[in-house]
Amino acid sequence: MAKRSTRARARRPNATDAANAEALRRLFAATPFFVDVKPAGEVIPQLGDRDLLHAGPPLADWSAVRRVGALHGSILGALVHLGLAKDKVEAEEIGASGEINLKSANDHNAGGTYAGVIGRKTPVLVVDNRALGTRAVAAINEGRGKALRYGANDATTLARLKWIEGEFAAILGAAVRLSGGVDLYDILVQALHMGDDGHSRQKAASSIVLNALAPFIAEAGFGARETAAALRFMAGNDIFFLPLTMAAGKSAMLGAEGIKGSTVVTCMAANGNDFAIKVSGTGDRWFAAPVPGVKGRYFEGYRARDANPVIGDSEISETTGLGAFAMAGAPALARYVGGTVKEATRLSVEMYRLTLAEHPRFNLPALEFRGTPSGIDVRRVVATKLTPLFNTGIARRMPGVGQIGAGFVRTPLACFKAALAALAG
């Protein structure tokens, strides 16, 4: 009888299991809606005129910026674009002098797309998690090719960005307000069934959100030329939905933060120098390690030596069960990132070993509608020594060219070991 009693006690959930169950309950209850487009300063009141939000954990200093070509070019261009510098020469002087404050976007409930930065005047996509009352934001995606988020900062790029963050942002904001809000998880569920992974491939989701908003864009009261330009931009931007995925994921994960004893990963991100994670039970604390390399496919004429170091906040997708965790359902993406459909399926299935549950809404027809692996557990990562994967675009190290490839990254084990030690301490 004593042995049976011992076994019965062993099967009872411990405090960590209970904490993780609550984290998963909150995560899976999320209902993120795209509700508005506003200047970042209106959504993040503490954001000052000389503050810039960037992807990943906090940067040490300006030298850390200069080591990452795309980020360096992006910040210089942003200072000119936001009216804080008259040209790139002055922007460099301002950056090196310490007159601007570089802050982690994640620490302000925002997402930095690749090397893009957010200033007080930057219009951001506002996403509300209506189930838990959490809000997150991200900047509008410029598309592929020459873009400020890839470090391009020439006059043509900045002129295009001025239109995106001016006329287009005004039209988009008016349309989404007219709509009463767009259910982003409803779109992501449909997109997963149409070959998206929810991170690097956003073709279906971008088309669906255009379909949802087009009638309201037409009704928003702008002229025919302005309306046509807005529709044309969205129709030609097959990764338009990415920042909406990021803000949706961040709003969901915010609800799962701060649960004492929980070992669920709530954030993964990189700043070009370091890759880092956050864990529910340790709140806002970052656990960092040097950025890992990318395994991927380069466009013709480029090699690994041309690549910018890993950077971006879009890895929040993987923490929710999307991206590399859903590659099994995105066969076209497998070739794009330099792999095969068989390999993509194997890697996605591998992620179940690191997670606590299957997502109740995100499911994959290719896996007989099995829910995607969700709820990364630092205990399982450390025990298996198998770390999470994430998908990423690859930009050229020297700014101005834009994307030169795509691939996937194996996250560093050191982050998860440090987090687990902190939870145990």
ChimeraX attribute file (.defattr): number of C-alpha atoms within 10 A of each C-alpha:
attribute: neighborCount
match mode: 1-to-1
recipient: residues
	/A:1	5
	/A:2	7
	/A:3	8
	/A:4	9
	/A:5	9
	/A:6	10
	/A:7	10
	/A:8	10
	/A:9	11
	/A:10	10
	/A:11	8
	/A:12	10
	/A:13	11
	/A:14	10
	/A:15	12
	/A:16	16
	/A:17	15
	/A:18	16
	/A:19	22
	/A:20	23
	/A:21	18
	/A:22	15
	/A:23	27
	/A:24	22
	/A:25	13
	/A:26	18
	/A:27	25
	/A:28	22
	/A:29	17
	/A:30	24
	/A:31	21
	/A:32	31
	/A:33	24
	/A:34	26
	/A:35	20
	/A:36	24
	/A:37	27
	/A:38	19
	/A:39	19
	/A:40	24
	/A:41	18
	/A:42	13
	/A:43	20
	/A:44	15
	/A:45	9
	/A:46	12
	/A:47	20
	/A:48	14
	/A:49	14
	/A:50	14
	/A:51	17
	/A:52	22
	/A:53	25
	/A:54	32
	/A:55	29
	/A:56	35
	/A:57	28
	/A:58	19
	/A:59	18
	/A:60	10
	/A:61	13
	/A:62	16
	/A:63	12
	/A:64	15
	/A:65	22
	/A:66	16
	/A:67	15
	/A:68	23
	/A:69	23
	/A:70	33
	/A:71	33
	/A:72	24
	/A:73	27
	/A:74	26
	/A:75	30
	/A:76	25
	/A:77	28
	/A:78	27
	/A:79	24
	/A:80	18
	/A:81	21
	/A:82	17
	/A:83	12
	/A:84	16
	/A:85	19
	/A:86	12
	/A:87	14
	/A:88	18
	/A:89	11
	/A:90	15
	/A:91	21
	/A:92	19
	/A:93	13
	/A:94	16
	/A:95	22
	/A:96	15
	/A:97	10
	/A:98	11
	/A:99	11
	/A:100	18
	/A:101	14
	/A:102	23
	/A:103	20
	/A:104	21
	/A:105	23
	/A:106	24
	/A:107	17
	/A:108	15
	/A:109	19
	/A:110	30
	/A:111	35
	/A:112	29
	/A:113	27
	/A:114	30
	/A:115	30
	/A:116	31
	/A:117	28
	/A:118	29
	/A:119	24
	/A:120	22
	/A:121	17
	/A:122	23
	/A:123	26
	/A:124	31
	/A:125	26
	/A:126	26
	/A:127	31
	/A:128	25
	/A:129	26
	/A:130	16
	/A:131	16
	/A:132	18
	/A:133	14
	/A:134	20
	/A:135	23
	/A:136	29
	/A:137	32
	/A:138	31
	/A:139	29
	/A:140	23
	/A:141	25
	/A:142	23
	/A:143	18
	/A:144	17
	/A:145	15
	/A:146	20
	/A:147	27
	/A:148	32
	/A:149	31
	/A:150	32
	/A:151	33
	/A:152	27
	/A:153	26
	/A:154	16
	/A:155	11
	/A:156	12
	/A:157	17
	/A:158	18
	/A:159	12
	/A:160	14
	/A:161	20
	/A:162	15
	/A:163	13
	/A:164	20
	/A:165	19
	/A:166	13
	/A:167	15
	/A:168	21
	/A:169	23
	/A:170	18
	/A:171	23
	/A:172	24
	/A:173	22
	/A:174	19
	/A:175	25
	/A:176	22
	/A:177	16
	/A:178	17
	/A:179	17
	/A:180	12
	/A:181	17
	/A:182	19
	/A:183	20
	/A:184	22
	/A:185	18
	/A:186	16
	/A:187	19
	/A:188	25
	/A:189	17
	/A:190	16
	/A:191	23
	/A:192	24
	/A:193	18
	/A:194	16
	/A:195	24
	/A:196	27
	/A:197	32
	/A:198	31
	/A:199	27
	/A:200	26
	/A:201	25
	/A:202	23
	/A:203	21
	/A:204	23
	/A:205	30
	/A:206	23
	/A:207	20
	/A:208	18
	/A:209	19
	/A:210	17
	/A:211	13
	/A:212	16
	/A:213	19
	/A:214	19
	/A:215	13
	/A:216	18
	/A:217	24
	/A:218	18
	/A:219	14
	/A:220	19
	/A:221	13
	/A:222	15
	/A:223	9
	/A:224	10
	/A:225	8
	/A:226	16
	/A:227	20
	/A:228	13
	/A:229	13
	/A:230	22
	/A:231	19
	/A:232	11
	/A:233	15
	/A:234	22
	/A:235	15
	/A:236	12
	/A:237	17
	/A:238	19
	/A:239	22
	/A:240	24
	/A:241	27
	/A:242	26
	/A:243	24
	/A:244	29
	/A:245	29
	/A:246	29
	/A:247	34
	/A:248	32
	/A:249	31
	/A:250	33
	/A:251	29
	/A:252	32
	/A:253	28
	/A:254	24
	/A:255	25
	/A:256	28
	/A:257	23
	/A:258	17
	/A:259	20
	/A:260	17
	/A:261	18
	/A:262	27
	/A:263	27
	/A:264	30
	/A:265	27
	/A:266	31
	/A:267	28
	/A:268	28
	/A:269	29
	/A:270	29
	/A:271	28
	/A:272	27
	/A:273	22
	/A:274	21
	/A:275	24
	/A:276	25
	/A:277	26
	/A:278	24
	/A:279	29
	/A:280	26
	/A:281	26
	/A:282	23
	/A:283	16
	/A:284	16
	/A:285	16
	/A:286	21
	/A:287	22
	/A:288	24
	/A:289	18
	/A:290	17
	/A:291	21
	/A:292	17
	/A:293	17
	/A:294	23
	/A:295	17
	/A:296	22
	/A:297	21
	/A:298	22
	/A:299	12
	/A:300	8
	/A:301	7
	/A:302	13
	/A:303	14
	/A:304	17
	/A:305	9
	/A:306	15
	/A:307	21
	/A:308	27
	/A:309	24
	/A:310	26
	/A:311	30
	/A:312	26
	/A:313	30
	/A:314	31
	/A:315	27
	/A:316	29
	/A:317	28
	/A:318	29
	/A:319	28
	/A:320	29
	/A:321	28
	/A:322	30
	/A:323	29
	/A:324	33
	/A:325	30
	/A:326	31
	/A:327	33
	/A:328	27
	/A:329	28
	/A:330	26
	/A:331	19
	/A:332	15
	/A:333	24
	/A:334	22
	/A:335	16
	/A:336	19
	/A:337	23
	/A:338	16
	/A:339	17
	/A:340	15
	/A:341	17
	/A:342	11
	/A:343	13
	/A:344	24
	/A:345	21
	/A:346	13
	/A:347	18
	/A:348	23
	/A:349	18
	/A:350	17
	/A:351	22
	/A:352	20
	/A:353	18
	/A:354	23
	/A:355	23
	/A:356	18
	/A:357	18
	/A:358	18
	/A:359	19
	/A:360	13
	/A:361	16
	/A:362	26
	/A:363	23
	/A:364	22
	/A:365	14
	/A:366	16
	/A:367	14
	/A:368	8
	/A:369	13
	/A:370	15
	/A:371	19
	/A:372	30
	/A:373	28
	/A:374	27
	/A:375	27
	/A:376	27
	/A:377	23
	/A:378	26
	/A:379	17
	/A:380	17
	/A:381	20
	/A:382	19
	/A:383	10
	/A:384	11
	/A:385	15
	/A:386	17
	/A:387	22
	/A:388	27
	/A:389	20
	/A:390	25
	/A:391	29
	/A:392	26
	/A:393	26
	/A:394	28
	/A:395	31
	/A:396	23
	/A:397	24
	/A:398	19
	/A:399	25
	/A:400	23
	/A:401	16
	/A:402	23
	/A:403	22
	/A:404	23
	/A:405	22
	/A:406	22
	/A:407	24
	/A:408	23
	/A:409	19
	/A:410	16
	/A:411	24
	/A:412	21
	/A:413	17
	/A:414	17
	/A:415	22
	/A:416	28
	/A:417	18
	/A:418	18
	/A:419	25
	/A:420	21
	/A:421	9
	/A:422	13
	/A:423	17
	/A:424	8
	/A:425	6
